[in-house]
Structures are given as structure tokens and as C-alpha cells.
Amino acid sequence: MRRRDLSSVTSADIECRLRIALGKMTARQANIFLSIRFDRTPYDELAARHGIAVDQVTADFANALRIWSRCLH
């Protein structure tokens, strides 16, 4: 996969792409993504909050990162 040069991307463009990415994620993926990336919420806390295993938090976060990466590049 060819990566786009992100050096000229504006913060407004990133914000727009983030909104698009969040719209493509499930609600749980979006919540986990935002909680980990911006609030630094521990995985075990997110697992308890969502009633899932830590392994599922990891999987949801990985899927959310894939979506974010596709939207960013």
C-alpha cells in the first residue's frame, strides 16, 4: 500500500478525515479508539466498561486503527 505524504495535511483536513473514520467504525470501536488515543484509558478499564475481554478491546482498537489509517492515507 502506497502511503501519502502527510507533511502538507492541515489540521482541518485531519479533523475531517477523523470524522469520516469515526463514521465508518462501530460505536464501540469509536469509543475505544477515542478513549485510548485521547484519554489514555487503560485497556482493562475499557473492557470492564463495555463488558468484554481485554483481547476484544485490543481487536476493536486494531480495527479502528486500520479504518483511521485508510481514511488518513
VMD Tcl script that draws the C-alpha trace (Angstrom):
set ca {
  {0.00 0.00 0.00}
  {1.45 3.34 -1.02}
  {1.49 5.95 1.74}
  {0.52 9.54 1.13}
  {2.90 12.31 2.10}
  {1.20 13.85 5.13}
  {3.53 16.82 5.53}
  {1.10 19.21 3.83}
  {-2.09 17.97 5.51}
  {-3.81 20.66 7.57}
  {-5.37 20.15 10.98}
  {-8.78 20.88 9.41}
  {-8.18 18.09 6.90}
  {-7.18 15.68 9.68}
  {-10.29 16.63 11.67}
  {-12.48 16.00 8.61}
  {-10.80 12.64 7.99}
  {-11.23 11.71 11.66}
  {-14.97 12.39 11.43}
  {-15.16 10.20 8.34}
  {-13.19 7.42 10.05}
  {-15.36 7.55 13.17}
  {-18.44 7.25 10.96}
  {-17.05 4.02 9.49}
  {-16.34 2.48 12.91}
  {-18.85 0.71 15.09}
  {-19.90 2.73 18.13}
  {-17.76 0.54 20.38}
  {-14.71 0.80 18.11}
  {-15.06 4.58 18.00}
  {-15.42 4.80 21.79}
  {-12.41 2.56 22.36}
  {-10.34 4.43 19.76}
  {-11.09 7.84 21.26}
  {-10.68 6.62 24.84}
  {-7.26 5.10 24.17}
  {-5.87 7.79 21.86}
  {-7.13 10.91 23.62}
  {-7.99 9.93 27.20}
  {-5.32 7.22 27.61}
  {-7.90 4.93 29.21}
  {-6.38 1.57 30.23}
  {-7.50 -1.47 28.24}
  {-8.78 -3.27 31.36}
  {-10.96 -0.28 32.25}
  {-12.44 -0.24 28.74}
  {-13.05 -3.98 28.91}
  {-15.00 -3.55 32.16}
  {-16.91 -0.54 30.78}
  {-18.02 -2.46 27.69}
  {-18.44 -5.87 29.34}
  {-15.89 -7.51 27.06}
  {-12.48 -9.18 27.39}
  {-9.26 -7.19 27.12}
  {-8.46 -9.21 23.97}
  {-11.63 -7.82 22.37}
  {-10.62 -4.27 23.31}
  {-7.29 -4.93 21.58}
  {-9.05 -6.29 18.49}
  {-11.51 -3.38 18.35}
  {-8.69 -0.87 18.72}
  {-6.68 -2.57 15.97}
  {-9.69 -2.49 13.64}
  {-10.30 1.16 14.46}
  {-6.66 1.97 13.71}
  {-6.96 0.24 10.32}
  {-10.01 2.35 9.49}
  {-8.27 5.53 10.66}
  {-5.17 4.70 8.64}
  {-7.20 4.10 5.48}
  {-9.01 7.41 5.90}
  {-5.81 9.30 6.65}
  {-3.87 7.93 3.68}
}
mol new
graphics top color blue
foreach p $ca { graphics top sphere $p radius 0.5 }
foreach p [lrange $ca 0 end-1] q [lrange $ca 1 end] { graphics top cylinder $p $q radius 0.2 }
display resetview
